[in-house]
Amino acid sequence: MYNPLEKARKDPDSMKARVLVAARKLFGEYGYHGTTTRMIAKEVGIDISTLYYHWGEKKDLFESVVTDVIDDYRAMIKELEGKTKGKPLYDRYDVAIDHVCDFLITHPEVPNLMLFQMFSKTKQEFDNDLRSPVTLNEVAGAMGFSMGDKESSDRVKAGMLAVWFSVFSFIAGEKHIRPIFDIKHSQYAELVKNTMKRILIPTFDRKTREKESREKES
């Protein structure tokens, strides 16, 4: 028997799917505590009883949203691994930045939800988690770098974290940041990607080249 999330995925035009889309958007904008079921129902154009009928309690809907986001995220990582496999180091980083940024820009609720879960204080416990360590390791792994590698210096890891949170901040805060540059959304997206490449590639390209050079010499 299918659960509500599986039913929503099987029928994108269904009421369950419409509620899921609205919930992703609103939880991404306001977080768990800032979003009410009334807000979600109003966004969809239904009453509260209909929302509860399709999804149950707010916590149940939120956990389905997080599961949906995690699954989308991991599908993106799988695509990234296919795109970077066998490519030279520099190209892997270049492709990874484009791919990850494109995904996050298309799904702005993802970085928003991750930031909310990482930094907001909550007494509510959830089965699923969007905090950074696991998700960051997956991106780094697809790029050919491991955050858990004991040989990697704290400086390099901190550089990766700085880039990661910079991407999140640029994308989550676009409506506040983009007016500073007075540019269109598409131009802003390219600016973010190019900025990340300028910061990330020199840091990790040099570190990995040094490691590969040592391995050849040994």
GUDRENVEX-17872 format. One record per residue: residue in three letters; x, y, z of N, C-alpha, C, O in turn. Coordinates in pm, whole numbers, plus 50000, padded with zeros to 5 digits. Layout:
<pts>
ALAXYZXYZXYZXYZ...
</pts>
This chain:
<pts>
MET500844988150000500005000050000500885012450000501835013450077TYR500565021949915501375033949901501115043750016499975045250062ASN502195050450061502015061150159501675074150084501745074449961PRO501315084950156500915097450088501975102949992501635107849885LEU503255102050030504305107249943504385099249814504505104949705GLU504325086249825504375077649706503175080249615503315080349493LYS502005082349675500805085349597500965098749524500575100049408ALA501525108649592501735121849531502695120849413502505127449310ARG503715112749428504695111149320504105103649201504455106349086LYS503205094349228502595086549119501615094849037501395092148919ASP501035105049100500045113349031500335128049057499785133849151PRO501205134348976501615148248998500475158348992500625169649039ASP499325154548935498185163748926497195161849040496195168849047SER497465152449129496535149449238496575160249345497475168649348MET495585159949434495545169449545496735167449637497305177149687LYS497125154949660498295152249745499545158849686500345164649760ALA499705157949556500875163849491500835179149499501865185549520ARG499655184849482499515199449490499865204449629500525214749644VAL499415197149731499745200949869501235199649893501835208149959LEU501855189149842503295186949860504095198449800505045203249862VAL503725202649681504425213749615504305226449697505285233549719ALA503095229349743502885241349824503635240649956504195250550002ALA503655228750017504345227050145505855228850129506495235050214ARG506415223450022507855225349997508175240149987509145244850046LYS507365247249913507585261649893507505269350026508385277350057LEU506445266950103506225274650225507175270550338507665279250410PHE507425257550354508405253450454509785259050419510565262550508GLY510085259850289511345265550245511445280450274512525285450304GLU510315287550267510315302050290510285305550439510945314950482TYR509525297950516509275301950655509765291950760509685294750880GLY510255280350717510685270250813509505262750872508345265750842TYR509835252950956508775244551013507845252651104506625251851090HIS508415260251196507595267551293506915279751232505865284051281GLY507485285251127506885297051066505785293850967505085302750919THR505625281150937504595276850841503455269950915503685261250999THR502225273950884501065267550944500325259450838500475261750718THR499515250050884498705242250790497695251250719497325248650605ARG497255261850786496325271250722496995278350605496375280550501MET498265281850622499005288150513499095278850393498905283050279ILE499385266150420499515256450311498175254350242498095254150119ALA497115252750323495775250850266495375262950180494805261250072LYS495665274850228495325286950153496105287550022495555291549919GLU497385283550025498215283549904497635274249798497675277249679VAL497095262949842496525253049749495095256749708494635253149600GLY494405264049798493015267449771492045257149823491005254649761ILE492375250949937491525240749999491305244250144491935253450196ASP490415237050210490215239450353491115230050434491675220550382ILE491215233150563492105225550652491745210850657492625202250658SER490455207850660490035193850671490505185750551490855174050565THR490505191850432490975184850313492475182050322492945171350284LEU493225191850374494665189950391494945178450487495785169850459TYR494245178250601494465167550699494055153950643494675143850673TYR493015153850562492575141350502493665135250414493875123150415HIS494365143950339495375139050244496745136850309497495128250264TRP497075144550416498435143750468498545141550619499635138750668GLY497475142750692497575141150836498095153750903497805164850859GLU498875151951010499375163251087500515170651014501125165450920LYS500765182751060501825191151002503175184051004503925184550907LYS503495177351117504765170251129504895159451021505965157650963ASP503795152450994503815141950891504095147850754504865142350675LEU503465159250726503665165750597505095170850585505715169550479PHE505625176650693506985181850689507995170650665508915172250585GLU507805159450732508735148250714508665142850571509675138350517SER507495143250510507375139150370508075149050278508695145150179VAL507975161850312508685172150235510185169750242510875170250140VAL510705167350362512145165050379512585152450304513635152450240THR511775141950312512085129650237512125132450087513015127650017ASP511175140150039511105143549897512335151649856512915149249750VAL512725161149940513895169449912515165160949911515995162249821ILE515325152150010516505143550017516595134649893517675132949837ASP515465129049852515465120249735515835127949608516595123049525ASP515295140049594515655148449479517155151849482517835151549379TYR517635154949601519045158449618519955146849579520945148749510ARG519605134849624520455123349596520365119249449521325113849394ALA519225121749387519125119249243520045128849169520675125149069MET520125141249219521035151049159522485146649173523275148149080ILE522845141149292524215136449316524545124949221525655124249168LYS523585115949201523815104649111524075109548969524955104348900GLU523315119448925523545125348793524935131648787525645130448687LEU525305138448896526605145048901527745134848890528725137248819GLU527615123648959528645113348952528815108348809529935105748765GLY527705107048736527785102848596528455113248509529185109848416LYS528215125848538528805136648458530295138648484531025142948395THR530735135548605532145138048640533045125748625534265127048625LYS532445114048611533235101748604534215101948487533835104248372GLY535495099448519536515098648417537055112048368537975112348286LYS536505123048417536965136148373538195140548452538375136348567PRO539025149048392540175154548466539695162248589538545166648595LEU540585163848684540255170048811539585183648795538525186148851TYR540225192348718539705205948703538295205548645537425212948690ASP538075197048546536765196048483535705190848580534555194948574ARG536105181548669535155176348767534635187548856533435188448882TYR535545195948902535135207048989534235216748913533225221548965ASP534605219648790533855229148708532425224048685531465231448702VAL532315211348646531005205248621530185204548750528985207148749ALA530855201048861530145199548989529525212649034528385212949080ILE530255223349022529735236449064528525240248980527505244549034ASP528635238648849527495241748762526285233148798525175238248810HIS526515220248815525425210948837524725213448971523495214048976VAL525495214949077524915217149209524205230549215523095231449268CYS524845240949162524215254249164522925254449083521935260249126ASP522935248048966521715247548884520585240748960519445245348957PHE520905229849029519885222749106519335231549218518115232649234LEU520215237849294519765245949408519015258349363518065262549429ILE519435264249252518745276049201517345272349152516405280149167THR517205260449094515905255749048515025251449164513795252049155HIS515645247149274514905242749393515375250949514516055245549601PRO515035263849520515545272449629515085268149767515685272049867GLU514005260049775513565255349906514565245749968514585243950089VAL515425239549885516385229849938517425236650027517575232650143PRO518155246949978519105253550069518405260350186518945260750297ASN517195265650162516465271950272516155261950382516395264650500LEU515635250350344515305240150443516545235050516516505232550636MET517645233450443518885228950506519355239050609519755235350720LEU519315251850573519745262350665518835262950787519305264450900PHE517535261750765516595261750877516905250450974516925252451095GLN517145238450921517395226951008518745227751079518915222651189MET519695234251015521015235251076521075245551187521725243351289PHE520395256851168520625268151258519435272351344519595280251437SER518245267151314517105271051398517005261751518517285249851509LYS516595267351630516405259451751514975254151751514025261651731THR514835241251772513505235251771513425223851872514385216451892LYS512265222651936512035211552029511425199551955511295188652011GLN511075201951830510445191451751511505182151693512475186851635GLU511335169251708512265159451653511685153351526510495150251519PHE512545151751426512105146251298512915133951263514075132551300ASP512265124951191512945112551151514025115251046515065108751045ASN513765124950957514725128050851515465140950880514955149750951ASP516655141950826517515153250858518195158650733518665151050648LEU518225171950722518875178250606520145185750646520635194050571ARG520665182650765521855189950809523045186950719523065177050646SER524045195750726525115196250627526065184350615526385180550502PRO526565178150723527655168550707527425157750602528305155250519VAL526275151150603526015140350508525895145850367526535140750275THR525095156150349524875161650216526155167550158526405166450038LEU526955173750241528205179550195529185168650154529875169950054ASN529235157750231530105146550196529735140650061530605136449985GLU528435140250031527985134549904528435143049786528865137749684VAL528335156149800528815164949694530315163649678530825162449567ALA531025164049790532495162849785532905149549722533845149049643GLY532195138749758532515125649702532335125149552533145119049482ALA531295131649503531065131949358532135140049286532365138249166MET532785148949360533855157049302535225150249316536225155349268GLY535245138649383536505131649401537275136049523538485134249530PHE536565141749620537195146649742536385141749860535155141849854SER537035137549968536335132650085536565141750204537705144450242MET535455146550263535565154950382536055146750501536525152350600GLY535945133450492536395124850600537825120250585538325112750669ASP538495124550478539865120550452540785126350558540865138550573LYS541485117850632542345122650740543515130850688544095138850761GLU543855128850561544985136250504544595150450466545455158950443SER543305153050460542855166350422542985175850541542565172650652SER543565187150516543795196650624542495203450665541525204050588ASP542485208750786541335216350832541115228550743539975232850723ARG542205233850690542085245550602541285242350477540445250250434VAL541555230650419540845226550298539375223750329538485227750254LYS539135216750440537755213850478536985226750506535825228150467ALA537635235850574536985248650603536685256250473535685263250462GLY537585254650376537345261050246536115255450178535325262850118MET535945242150187534775235750129533505240450198532495243150132LEU533545241250330532385245950405532055260450372530895264150360ALA533095268550356532875282650323532165284050189531255292150174VAL532595276050092531955276349960530515271449970529605277349913TRP530335260350044528995254350059528005264450116526915266350062PHE528395270950227527485280450290527335293250207526305299850213SER528355296550130528235307950040527195305449932526385314049900VAL527235293249875526235289549774524845290349833523935296249773PHE524675284549951523375284850017522905299150039521755302550010SER523785307550090523415321350122523075329249996522095336849994PHE523865327449892523595334549767522225330649711521475339249665ILE521915317749715520675312949654519465315649744518435320449697ALA519605312549873518495314949965518175329849978517025333649999GLY519195338149965518985352549984518945360549855519195372549855GLU518615353749744518655360649613517815373349610518275383549558LYS516615372949664515735384649652516295396749726515925408149696HIS517185394449822517815405449894519165409349834519565420949838ILE519865399249779521225401649729521235406449584522025415349549ARG520385400849499520425404049355520235418949326520875424249235PRO519355426049402519205440449375520495448449391520645459149333ILE521435443249471522715450149488523445451149354524105461049325PHE523305440549271523985440149142523135445749028523645448948921ASP521825446849053520895451948952520995443848822521175449348713ILE520865430648836520945421648721519755412048721519035410848821LYS519545405248609518455395748597518795382648669519945380148705HIS517775374248689517965361548759519005352848690519875347148756SER518935351748557519875343248484521305348248499522245340348509GLN521475361448500522805367248518523305364748660524485362148683TYR522385365448754522735362948894523205348548913524175345848983ALA522505339248849522885325048858524305322948807525085315848869GLU524635329148694525995327848639527025334448730528135329448745LEU526655345548791527565352448882527885343549002529045342649044VAL526875336949057527095328049171528035316649132528995313749203LYS527765310149019528585298848976530025303048951530965296348993ASN530215314148882531565318748851532325322748978533535320548989THR531615328549073532235332449200532695320049276533795319749331MET531835309849280532195297549350533395290649285534265285249354LYS533445290749152534575284649082535875292049114536925285849130ARG535785305049123536975313049153537515309749290538725310149312ILE536615306549384537045303449521537415288749537538455285549595LEU536585279949484536725265649511537845259049434538665251849492ILE537905261249305538815253649220540285255449259541005245449270PRO540765267649281542185269049320542505261749450543585256049465THR541565262049546541805255549676541965240549663542925234949715PHE541015233949594541025219449589541855214049475542375202849483ASP541995221549370542795217049257544255215549301544895205549271ARG544755225449371546145224849418546355213649518547335206349510LYS545425212149612545555201849715545565187849653546385179449688THR544645185549561544545172149501545735169449410546225158149406ARG546195179249339547365177449252548595173849335549405165449295GLU548725180349450549855177249538549785162749585550805155749591LYS548575158249620548385144549667548695134449556549345124349579GLU548205137349434548455128349320549935127749287550455117349247SER550615139149303552055139549275552825130949375553765123849337ARG552435131549501553095123349605552875108449578553775100349596GLU551645105049535551335091049509552175085649393552605074049396LYS552405093849290553225089549177554665087549217555335078549166GLU555155095849307556545095049350556815083149440557925077949444SER555785078749514555985067649609555975054049542556125043849609
</pts>
